[in-house]
Every structure is written in structure tokens, then in C-alpha cells.
Amino acid sequence: MRKNIVAGNWKMNTTVPEGVELAKAVLEASAKVPAEVGLVIATPFTHLCPVAAVVAGTRVELSAENCADKEKGAYTGEVSAAMIKSAGCQYTILGHSERRQYYGETDEKLVEKTKLALANGLKVILCVGENLEEREAGKHFAVVEAQTKNVLSQFTAEDMASIVIAYEPVWAIGTGKTATADQAEEIHAYIRGLLKDMFGAKVADDTTILYGGSCKPSNAAELFAKSDIDGGLIGGASLKAEDFIGIALSF
Ligand code: PGA
């Protein structure tokens, strides 16, 4: 059966000392969260090693926010999947809408990044989601289907054991405008249906699908009560340990 996960995406926030303090606060507060709920924090690259030292050997898992689409070599400024793994990460986020929108992340690049992440023993949180224009034009199912299939068609049922999907409608990210639980559930169920067509019922049942976009302690319970919503990818609210853990207590 699939795992419930709450993952914090710190984005480009906090200095290293602030991040270490935040990780410590999350770790301390995590004692309240039932053991079966997965807790992941995704930090900037600079924070991975010191935060790994804080959470190593605990229930809190560590994630990067991105990784390179090349294995190694002359790619100035890039950080490889092997580096991320060696810094102590279990996960990397890939395909966040901010990377797609501002840094030209394409589905083709995401295939390469996902391959390298999996080859280096990292699990992937693959983000998909439509923007406002696409939703208003009624294209949200088609957009999410294309993003999901373009990447996952290059992977096997076995690979799916290391892939978590995050549905993040772009219009709900950082805007305070959450998708309603019904709107989110409708897409989550649709994604699970796609997984069933691609990989069979077992993979569809076993894959964790997170919701992201203005998720907070006050709305998490309603979202997580839906049968196809298995947790959240949390931006703004993950910067306060109390809010992040409050969300993790909402299952
Ligand atoms: P938000 O971000 O919770 O601040 O809306 C979610 C995300 O982008 O992962």
C-alpha cells in the first residue's frame, strides 16, 4: 500500500544557519507525527550537507530541489545526482513548475534527470500541473496527462517504486488560492488512472501522489481526506516547523 508523505520545499529561502535551525525544529516537532507518515525536507544545495548532519539516522528524509541532466564534467554551476546522493539525500524534486517556467525545464530534460536520479539511488518527486490559462481553457487534464506520460513512459513499473508524483496547479502555488479538495482529487484520480493504464493496477495503487499549492494546516485535513491524495508538497508553510508539522498531523 502506498505511503503518506509530507514534503517541505524550502525553495530559495533561508541562509545555511537558518536552514540548520529550521531542520532542528522540524526534527524536534516530528516526534508528534505518527511513524507511518513520511517526512521529507527539500533544501537548497548549499544546505544539504549541514542539514544531512542534523537529520541523518532520523525519520526525517532529505531531498534536493533539482539535479543536473548530465552525469558529470564541464557543466559549470550544475549539481549532479551523484553529488546529491553523496551529500546524504534520499530524494530529489524534479520538474517543479518554477523550474519549468523560469529555467526552461522540458519533459525531455526531466527524463534525463529522472534517469540519473534513479541510477544514483535517489527517489524522485516529479511535479506536474497546469497553469491558470490552461485551467481556464479546460485543458488541465490534457496538460497533466502529457507531462505525466512524456516522462513516465520512459520508465518501468519497477522504477515507479522510486517515484512520487506531486500535482501542483501553478495557479495555486504561493498564491494563497488552494485548489478545492474536489478539484485536487479529480486530477489525482485521473493521474492514478493514467498510472493504471501505463503500469497496471498495483503500481497505480502503490504510487504516492502529493498535492501542492497553498497547502497549510487549516486546509490539509480536507485535502488529505480524499482517497487519492496521499500527502502534500509544501512550500511557504514548510518554512515554519510548527506549520509543517501541523500539516503532517492532518491525516
Ligand atoms: P506553496 O508552494 O505551498 O508555497 O504554494 C508549493 C510548491 O511550490 O511546492
py3Dmol code that shows the C-alpha trace and the ligand (Angstrom):
import py3Dmol

protein = """\
ATOM      1  CA  MET A   1       0.000   0.000   0.000  1.00  0.00           C
ATOM      2  CA  ARG A   2       1.225   3.495  -0.722  1.00  0.00           C
ATOM      3  CA  LYS A   3       2.826   5.726   1.835  1.00  0.00           C
ATOM      4  CA  ASN A   4       1.524   9.082   3.043  1.00  0.00           C
ATOM      5  CA  ILE A   5       4.218  11.738   2.781  1.00  0.00           C
ATOM      6  CA  VAL A   6       4.520  15.393   3.681  1.00  0.00           C
ATOM      7  CA  ALA A   7       7.461  17.034   1.924  1.00  0.00           C
ATOM      8  CA  GLY A   8       8.669  20.574   2.543  1.00  0.00           C
ATOM      9  CA  ASN A   9      10.055  22.506  -0.404  1.00  0.00           C
ATOM     10  CA  TRP A  10      12.082  25.360   1.027  1.00  0.00           C
ATOM     11  CA  LYS A  11      12.788  26.814  -2.454  1.00  0.00           C
ATOM     12  CA  MET A  12      15.358  29.669  -2.363  1.00  0.00           C
ATOM     13  CA  ASN A  13      14.783  30.555   1.278  1.00  0.00           C
ATOM     14  CA  THR A  14      16.895  30.634   4.440  1.00  0.00           C
ATOM     15  CA  THR A  15      20.625  31.061   4.923  1.00  0.00           C
ATOM     16  CA  VAL A  16      22.586  27.964   5.912  1.00  0.00           C
ATOM     17  CA  PRO A  17      22.439  28.684   9.682  1.00  0.00           C
ATOM     18  CA  GLU A  18      18.704  29.460   9.422  1.00  0.00           C
ATOM     19  CA  GLY A  19      18.153  26.247   7.497  1.00  0.00           C
ATOM     20  CA  VAL A  20      20.008  24.185  10.081  1.00  0.00           C
ATOM     21  CA  GLU A  21      17.846  25.734  12.819  1.00  0.00           C
ATOM     22  CA  LEU A  22      14.686  25.014  10.831  1.00  0.00           C
ATOM     23  CA  ALA A  23      15.735  21.397  10.274  1.00  0.00           C
ATOM     24  CA  LYS A  24      16.377  21.002  14.003  1.00  0.00           C
ATOM     25  CA  ALA A  25      12.950  22.444  14.809  1.00  0.00           C
ATOM     26  CA  VAL A  26      11.266  20.119  12.291  1.00  0.00           C
ATOM     27  CA  LEU A  27      13.096  17.137  13.719  1.00  0.00           C
ATOM     28  CA  GLU A  28      12.092  18.017  17.261  1.00  0.00           C
ATOM     29  CA  ALA A  29       8.437  18.542  16.349  1.00  0.00           C
ATOM     30  CA  SER A  30       8.371  15.368  14.233  1.00  0.00           C
ATOM     31  CA  ALA A  31       8.063  13.235  17.382  1.00  0.00           C
ATOM     32  CA  LYS A  32       4.334  14.077  17.388  1.00  0.00           C
ATOM     33  CA  VAL A  33       3.749  12.698  13.898  1.00  0.00           C
ATOM     34  CA  PRO A  34       2.722   9.023  13.577  1.00  0.00           C
ATOM     35  CA  ALA A  35       5.670   6.910  12.445  1.00  0.00           C
ATOM     36  CA  GLU A  36       3.955   5.736   9.251  1.00  0.00           C
ATOM     37  CA  VAL A  37       3.796   9.280   7.808  1.00  0.00           C
ATOM     38  CA  GLY A  38       6.866  10.046   5.722  1.00  0.00           C
ATOM     39  CA  LEU A  39       8.540  13.400   6.390  1.00  0.00           C
ATOM     40  CA  VAL A  40      10.866  14.889   3.781  1.00  0.00           C
ATOM     41  CA  ILE A  41      12.552  18.284   3.646  1.00  0.00           C
ATOM     42  CA  ALA A  42      13.905  19.654   0.377  1.00  0.00           C
ATOM     43  CA  THR A  43      16.563  22.308   0.822  1.00  0.00           C
ATOM     44  CA  PRO A  44      18.835  24.403  -1.394  1.00  0.00           C
ATOM     45  CA  PHE A  45      22.042  22.623  -2.466  1.00  0.00           C
ATOM     46  CA  THR A  46      24.166  24.665  -0.050  1.00  0.00           C
ATOM     47  CA  HIS A  47      22.149  23.349   2.879  1.00  0.00           C
ATOM     48  CA  LEU A  48      22.194  19.647   2.070  1.00  0.00           C
ATOM     49  CA  CYS A  49      25.360  18.615   3.920  1.00  0.00           C
ATOM     50  CA  PRO A  50      24.741  20.531   7.155  1.00  0.00           C
ATOM     51  CA  VAL A  51      21.063  19.562   7.182  1.00  0.00           C
ATOM     52  CA  ALA A  52      22.009  15.931   6.466  1.00  0.00           C
ATOM     53  CA  ALA A  53      24.162  16.064   9.605  1.00  0.00           C
ATOM     54  CA  VAL A  54      21.071  17.138  11.570  1.00  0.00           C
ATOM     55  CA  VAL A  55      18.623  14.547  10.207  1.00  0.00           C
ATOM     56  CA  ALA A  56      20.920  11.567   9.485  1.00  0.00           C
ATOM     57  CA  GLY A  57      19.621   8.405  11.114  1.00  0.00           C
ATOM     58  CA  THR A  58      16.258  10.002  11.971  1.00  0.00           C
ATOM     59  CA  ARG A  59      12.845   9.620  10.374  1.00  0.00           C
ATOM     60  CA  VAL A  60      13.229  12.941   8.517  1.00  0.00           C
ATOM     61  CA  GLU A  61      14.434  12.344   4.974  1.00  0.00           C
ATOM     62  CA  LEU A  62      16.355  14.835   2.892  1.00  0.00           C
ATOM     63  CA  SER A  63      15.731  15.987  -0.667  1.00  0.00           C
ATOM     64  CA  ALA A  64      17.319  18.296  -3.198  1.00  0.00           C
ATOM     65  CA  GLU A  65      15.099  20.637  -5.207  1.00  0.00           C
ATOM     66  CA  ASN A  66      16.597  19.762  -8.594  1.00  0.00           C
ATOM     67  CA  CYS A  67      19.505  17.886 -10.156  1.00  0.00           C
ATOM     68  CA  ALA A  68      21.550  18.135 -13.340  1.00  0.00           C
ATOM     69  CA  ASP A  69      20.570  16.417 -16.575  1.00  0.00           C
ATOM     70  CA  LYS A  70      24.195  15.377 -17.133  1.00  0.00           C
ATOM     71  CA  GLU A  71      26.220  12.811 -15.257  1.00  0.00           C
ATOM     72  CA  LYS A  72      29.370  14.873 -14.564  1.00  0.00           C
ATOM     73  CA  GLY A  73      32.004  17.072 -16.151  1.00  0.00           C
ATOM     74  CA  ALA A  74      32.202  20.542 -17.644  1.00  0.00           C
ATOM     75  CA  TYR A  75      28.764  21.882 -16.682  1.00  0.00           C
ATOM     76  CA  THR A  76      29.607  24.916 -14.561  1.00  0.00           C
ATOM     77  CA  GLY A  77      27.093  25.637 -11.851  1.00  0.00           C
ATOM     78  CA  GLU A  78      25.287  22.312 -12.070  1.00  0.00           C
ATOM     79  CA  VAL A  79      24.913  19.735  -9.286  1.00  0.00           C
ATOM     80  CA  SER A  80      24.733  16.057 -10.238  1.00  0.00           C
ATOM     81  CA  ALA A  81      22.530  13.305  -8.867  1.00  0.00           C
ATOM     82  CA  ALA A  82      25.660  11.513  -7.584  1.00  0.00           C
ATOM     83  CA  MET A  83      26.682  14.647  -5.657  1.00  0.00           C
ATOM     84  CA  ILE A  84      23.234  14.969  -4.139  1.00  0.00           C
ATOM     85  CA  LYS A  85      23.247  11.328  -3.120  1.00  0.00           C
ATOM     86  CA  SER A  86      26.700  11.682  -1.587  1.00  0.00           C
ATOM     87  CA  ALA A  87      25.522  14.725   0.388  1.00  0.00           C
ATOM     88  CA  GLY A  88      23.092  12.440   2.235  1.00  0.00           C
ATOM     89  CA  CYS A  89      19.859  12.835   0.267  1.00  0.00           C
ATOM     90  CA  GLN A  90      17.239  10.172  -0.284  1.00  0.00           C
ATOM     91  CA  TYR A  91      15.182  12.250  -2.731  1.00  0.00           C
ATOM     92  CA  THR A  92      15.229  14.987  -5.296  1.00  0.00           C
ATOM     93  CA  ILE A  93      12.300  17.073  -6.506  1.00  0.00           C
ATOM     94  CA  LEU A  94      12.203  17.306 -10.314  1.00  0.00           C
ATOM     95  CA  GLY A  95      10.081  19.316 -12.710  1.00  0.00           C
ATOM     96  CA  HIS A  96       8.791  21.890 -10.264  1.00  0.00           C
ATOM     97  CA  SER A  97       6.716  24.456 -12.159  1.00  0.00           C
ATOM     98  CA  GLU A  98       9.149  27.211 -11.152  1.00  0.00           C
ATOM     99  CA  ARG A  99      11.931  25.273 -12.909  1.00  0.00           C
ATOM    100  CA  ARG A 100       9.709  24.670 -15.918  1.00  0.00           C
ATOM    101  CA  GLN A 101       8.650  28.312 -16.065  1.00  0.00           C
ATOM    102  CA  TYR A 102      11.866  30.194 -15.241  1.00  0.00           C
ATOM    103  CA  TYR A 103      14.657  27.774 -16.191  1.00  0.00           C
ATOM    104  CA  GLY A 104      13.429  26.095 -19.342  1.00  0.00           C
ATOM    105  CA  GLU A 105      12.926  22.672 -17.814  1.00  0.00           C
ATOM    106  CA  THR A 106      11.416  20.450 -20.514  1.00  0.00           C
ATOM    107  CA  ASP A 107       9.945  16.977 -20.251  1.00  0.00           C
ATOM    108  CA  GLU A 108      12.931  15.725 -22.301  1.00  0.00           C
ATOM    109  CA  LYS A 109      15.356  17.100 -19.710  1.00  0.00           C
ATOM    110  CA  LEU A 110      13.225  15.626 -16.951  1.00  0.00           C
ATOM    111  CA  VAL A 111      13.595  12.176 -18.474  1.00  0.00           C
ATOM    112  CA  GLU A 112      17.395  12.551 -18.311  1.00  0.00           C
ATOM    113  CA  LYS A 113      17.295  13.940 -14.783  1.00  0.00           C
ATOM    114  CA  THR A 114      14.977  11.193 -13.574  1.00  0.00           C
ATOM    115  CA  LYS A 115      17.197   8.501 -15.124  1.00  0.00           C
ATOM    116  CA  LEU A 116      20.261   9.906 -13.389  1.00  0.00           C
ATOM    117  CA  ALA A 117      18.467  10.321 -10.061  1.00  0.00           C
ATOM    118  CA  LEU A 118      17.235   6.713 -10.092  1.00  0.00           C
ATOM    119  CA  ALA A 119      20.614   5.383 -11.286  1.00  0.00           C
ATOM    120  CA  ASN A 120      22.188   7.059  -8.264  1.00  0.00           C
ATOM    121  CA  GLY A 121      19.723   5.587  -5.799  1.00  0.00           C
ATOM    122  CA  LEU A 122      17.631   8.709  -5.295  1.00  0.00           C
ATOM    123  CA  LYS A 123      13.863   8.733  -5.182  1.00  0.00           C
ATOM    124  CA  VAL A 124      12.161  11.382  -7.308  1.00  0.00           C
ATOM    125  CA  ILE A 125       9.274  13.710  -6.510  1.00  0.00           C
ATOM    126  CA  LEU A 126       8.087  14.509 -10.026  1.00  0.00           C
ATOM    127  CA  CYS A 127       5.926  17.632 -10.251  1.00  0.00           C
ATOM    128  CA  VAL A 128       3.150  18.150 -12.772  1.00  0.00           C
ATOM    129  CA  GLY A 129       0.401  20.746 -13.004  1.00  0.00           C
ATOM    130  CA  GLU A 130      -1.401  23.186 -15.256  1.00  0.00           C
ATOM    131  CA  ASN A 131      -1.226  26.974 -15.184  1.00  0.00           C
ATOM    132  CA  LEU A 132      -4.211  29.293 -14.830  1.00  0.00           C
ATOM    133  CA  GLU A 133      -4.647  29.858 -18.558  1.00  0.00           C
ATOM    134  CA  GLU A 134      -4.663  26.117 -19.186  1.00  0.00           C
ATOM    135  CA  ARG A 135      -7.204  25.508 -16.425  1.00  0.00           C
ATOM    136  CA  GLU A 136      -9.473  28.279 -17.649  1.00  0.00           C
ATOM    137  CA  ALA A 137      -9.322  26.799 -21.140  1.00  0.00           C
ATOM    138  CA  GLY A 138     -10.345  23.423 -19.716  1.00  0.00           C
ATOM    139  CA  LYS A 139      -7.017  21.872 -20.674  1.00  0.00           C
ATOM    140  CA  HIS A 140      -5.909  20.777 -17.212  1.00  0.00           C
ATOM    141  CA  PHE A 141      -6.448  17.060 -17.776  1.00  0.00           C
ATOM    142  CA  ALA A 142      -4.613  17.159 -21.121  1.00  0.00           C
ATOM    143  CA  VAL A 143      -1.669  19.138 -19.716  1.00  0.00           C
ATOM    144  CA  VAL A 144      -1.227  16.877 -16.710  1.00  0.00           C
ATOM    145  CA  GLU A 145      -1.593  13.793 -18.891  1.00  0.00           C
ATOM    146  CA  ALA A 146       1.087  14.989 -21.318  1.00  0.00           C
ATOM    147  CA  GLN A 147       3.524  15.952 -18.544  1.00  0.00           C
ATOM    148  CA  THR A 148       2.994  12.621 -16.789  1.00  0.00           C
ATOM    149  CA  LYS A 149       3.246  10.452 -19.901  1.00  0.00           C
ATOM    150  CA  ASN A 150       6.130  12.336 -21.533  1.00  0.00           C
ATOM    151  CA  VAL A 151       8.346  11.494 -18.593  1.00  0.00           C
ATOM    152  CA  LEU A 152       6.975   8.272 -17.141  1.00  0.00           C
ATOM    153  CA  SER A 153       6.632   6.462 -20.466  1.00  0.00           C
ATOM    154  CA  GLN A 154      10.430   6.188 -20.364  1.00  0.00           C
ATOM    155  CA  PHE A 155      10.368   4.245 -17.091  1.00  0.00           C
ATOM    156  CA  THR A 156       9.331   0.788 -15.907  1.00  0.00           C
ATOM    157  CA  ALA A 157       6.892  -0.447 -13.281  1.00  0.00           C
ATOM    158  CA  GLU A 158       9.932  -1.275 -11.161  1.00  0.00           C
ATOM    159  CA  ASP A 159      11.230   2.310 -11.452  1.00  0.00           C
ATOM    160  CA  MET A 160       7.872   3.558 -10.196  1.00  0.00           C
ATOM    161  CA  ALA A 161       8.714   2.225  -6.726  1.00  0.00           C
ATOM    162  CA  SER A 162      11.146   5.174  -6.523  1.00  0.00           C
ATOM    163  CA  ILE A 163       8.873   7.837  -7.999  1.00  0.00           C
ATOM    164  CA  VAL A 164       6.388  10.030  -6.156  1.00  0.00           C
ATOM    165  CA  ILE A 165       4.158  12.365  -8.167  1.00  0.00           C
ATOM    166  CA  ALA A 166       3.237  15.838  -6.965  1.00  0.00           C
ATOM    167  CA  TYR A 167       0.235  17.524  -8.566  1.00  0.00           C
ATOM    168  CA  GLU A 168       0.734  21.252  -8.202  1.00  0.00           C
ATOM    169  CA  PRO A 169      -1.656  23.522 -10.075  1.00  0.00           C
ATOM    170  CA  VAL A 170       0.542  26.532 -10.885  1.00  0.00           C
ATOM    171  CA  TRP A 171      -2.279  28.962 -10.082  1.00  0.00           C
ATOM    172  CA  ALA A 172      -2.354  27.663  -6.505  1.00  0.00           C
ATOM    173  CA  ILE A 173       1.374  27.877  -5.773  1.00  0.00           C
ATOM    174  CA  GLY A 174       2.268  30.661  -3.358  1.00  0.00           C
ATOM    175  CA  THR A 175      -0.962  32.477  -4.212  1.00  0.00           C
ATOM    176  CA  GLY A 176      -2.987  31.525  -1.155  1.00  0.00           C
ATOM    177  CA  LYS A 177      -5.522  30.121  -3.619  1.00  0.00           C
ATOM    178  CA  THR A 178      -5.717  26.387  -2.872  1.00  0.00           C
ATOM    179  CA  ALA A 179      -7.397  24.027  -5.267  1.00  0.00           C
ATOM    180  CA  THR A 180     -10.549  22.757  -3.576  1.00  0.00           C
ATOM    181  CA  ALA A 181     -10.252  19.236  -2.257  1.00  0.00           C
ATOM    182  CA  ASP A 182     -12.636  18.120  -5.016  1.00  0.00           C
ATOM    183  CA  GLN A 183     -10.612  19.856  -7.748  1.00  0.00           C
ATOM    184  CA  ALA A 184      -7.424  18.244  -6.487  1.00  0.00           C
ATOM    185  CA  GLU A 185      -8.989  14.809  -6.016  1.00  0.00           C
ATOM    186  CA  GLU A 186     -10.341  14.876  -9.561  1.00  0.00           C
ATOM    187  CA  ILE A 187      -6.841  15.296 -11.004  1.00  0.00           C
ATOM    188  CA  HIS A 188      -5.231  12.883  -8.550  1.00  0.00           C
ATOM    189  CA  ALA A 189      -7.733  10.186  -9.523  1.00  0.00           C
ATOM    190  CA  TYR A 190      -7.050  10.969 -13.168  1.00  0.00           C
ATOM    191  CA  ILE A 191      -3.285  10.601 -12.662  1.00  0.00           C
ATOM    192  CA  ARG A 192      -3.826   7.309 -10.845  1.00  0.00           C
ATOM    193  CA  GLY A 193      -5.907   6.145 -13.811  1.00  0.00           C
ATOM    194  CA  LEU A 194      -3.049   7.043 -16.161  1.00  0.00           C
ATOM    195  CA  LEU A 195      -0.643   5.047 -13.998  1.00  0.00           C
ATOM    196  CA  LYS A 196      -3.012   2.100 -14.142  1.00  0.00           C
ATOM    197  CA  ASP A 197      -3.078   2.238 -17.945  1.00  0.00           C
ATOM    198  CA  MET A 198       0.695   2.575 -18.143  1.00  0.00           C
ATOM    199  CA  PHE A 199       1.910   0.233 -15.422  1.00  0.00           C
ATOM    200  CA  GLY A 200      -1.069  -1.753 -14.094  1.00  0.00           C
ATOM    201  CA  ALA A 201      -3.280  -1.610 -11.020  1.00  0.00           C
ATOM    202  CA  LYS A 202      -0.610  -2.468  -8.479  1.00  0.00           C
ATOM    203  CA  VAL A 203       1.707   0.391  -9.432  1.00  0.00           C
ATOM    204  CA  ALA A 204      -1.270   2.770  -9.574  1.00  0.00           C
ATOM    205  CA  ASP A 205      -2.303   1.697  -6.072  1.00  0.00           C
ATOM    206  CA  ASP A 206       1.206   1.875  -4.664  1.00  0.00           C
ATOM    207  CA  THR A 207       2.261   5.278  -6.047  1.00  0.00           C
ATOM    208  CA  THR A 208       2.130   8.211  -3.657  1.00  0.00           C
ATOM    209  CA  ILE A 209       0.529  11.284  -5.245  1.00  0.00           C
ATOM    210  CA  LEU A 210       1.044  14.527  -3.320  1.00  0.00           C
ATOM    211  CA  TYR A 211      -0.894  17.770  -3.651  1.00  0.00           C
ATOM    212  CA  GLY A 212       0.976  21.076  -3.664  1.00  0.00           C
ATOM    213  CA  GLY A 213      -0.213  24.675  -3.789  1.00  0.00           C
ATOM    214  CA  SER A 214      -1.006  26.825  -0.745  1.00  0.00           C
ATOM    215  CA  CYS A 215      -1.434  23.758   1.440  1.00  0.00           C
ATOM    216  CA  LYS A 216      -1.473  24.762   5.116  1.00  0.00           C
ATOM    217  CA  PRO A 217      -2.555  23.397   8.492  1.00  0.00           C
ATOM    218  CA  SER A 218      -6.051  24.836   8.022  1.00  0.00           C
ATOM    219  CA  ASN A 219      -6.803  23.073   4.723  1.00  0.00           C
ATOM    220  CA  ALA A 220      -4.593  19.962   4.796  1.00  0.00           C
ATOM    221  CA  ALA A 221      -7.085  17.687   6.572  1.00  0.00           C
ATOM    222  CA  GLU A 222      -9.764  18.250   3.944  1.00  0.00           C
ATOM    223  CA  LEU A 223      -7.298  17.570   1.124  1.00  0.00           C
ATOM    224  CA  PHE A 224      -5.739  14.519   2.763  1.00  0.00           C
ATOM    225  CA  ALA A 225      -9.164  13.021   3.462  1.00  0.00           C
ATOM    226  CA  LYS A 226      -9.562  12.392  -0.267  1.00  0.00           C
ATOM    227  CA  SER A 227      -8.768   8.844  -1.275  1.00  0.00           C
ATOM    228  CA  ASP A 228      -6.243   9.713  -3.991  1.00  0.00           C
ATOM    229  CA  ILE A 229      -4.423  12.498  -2.119  1.00  0.00           C
ATOM    230  CA  ASP A 230      -1.551  10.897  -0.239  1.00  0.00           C
ATOM    231  CA  GLY A 231       0.033  13.965   1.309  1.00  0.00           C
ATOM    232  CA  GLY A 232       1.472  17.298   0.305  1.00  0.00           C
ATOM    233  CA  LEU A 233       4.412  19.132  -1.190  1.00  0.00           C
ATOM    234  CA  ILE A 234       4.556  22.222   0.960  1.00  0.00           C
ATOM    235  CA  GLY A 235       6.242  25.495   0.011  1.00  0.00           C
ATOM    236  CA  GLY A 236       5.563  28.563   2.165  1.00  0.00           C
ATOM    237  CA  ALA A 237       4.165  26.653   5.136  1.00  0.00           C
ATOM    238  CA  SER A 238       7.270  24.421   5.293  1.00  0.00           C
ATOM    239  CA  LEU A 239       9.358  27.395   6.438  1.00  0.00           C
ATOM    240  CA  LYS A 240       7.753  27.243   9.872  1.00  0.00           C
ATOM    241  CA  ALA A 241       8.333  23.940  11.665  1.00  0.00           C
ATOM    242  CA  GLU A 242       5.055  24.261  13.523  1.00  0.00           C
ATOM    243  CA  ASP A 243       3.002  24.711  10.338  1.00  0.00           C
ATOM    244  CA  PHE A 244       4.866  21.973   8.500  1.00  0.00           C
ATOM    245  CA  ILE A 245       4.322  19.506  11.333  1.00  0.00           C
ATOM    246  CA  GLY A 246       0.742  20.745  11.720  1.00  0.00           C
ATOM    247  CA  ILE A 247       0.153  19.669   8.120  1.00  0.00           C
ATOM    248  CA  ALA A 248       1.763  16.280   8.803  1.00  0.00           C
ATOM    249  CA  LEU A 249      -0.699  15.820  11.681  1.00  0.00           C
ATOM    250  CA  SER A 250      -3.638  16.265   9.315  1.00  0.00           C
ATOM    251  CA  PHE A 251      -4.026  12.670   8.044  1.00  0.00           C
TER     252      PHE A 251
END
"""
ligand_1 = """\
9
PGA
P 3.249 26.795 -1.747
O 4.266 26.046 -2.748
O 2.903 25.777 -0.678
O 4.031 27.964 -1.205
O 2.074 27.191 -2.561
C 4.113 24.691 -3.068
C 5.215 24.287 -4.008
O 5.544 25.073 -4.907
O 5.785 23.185 -3.887
"""
view = py3Dmol.view(width=600, height=400)
view.addModel(protein, "pdb")
view.setStyle({"model": 0}, {"cartoon": {"style": "trace"}})
view.addModel(ligand_1, "xyz")
view.setStyle({"model": 1}, {"stick": {}})
view.zoomTo()
view.show()
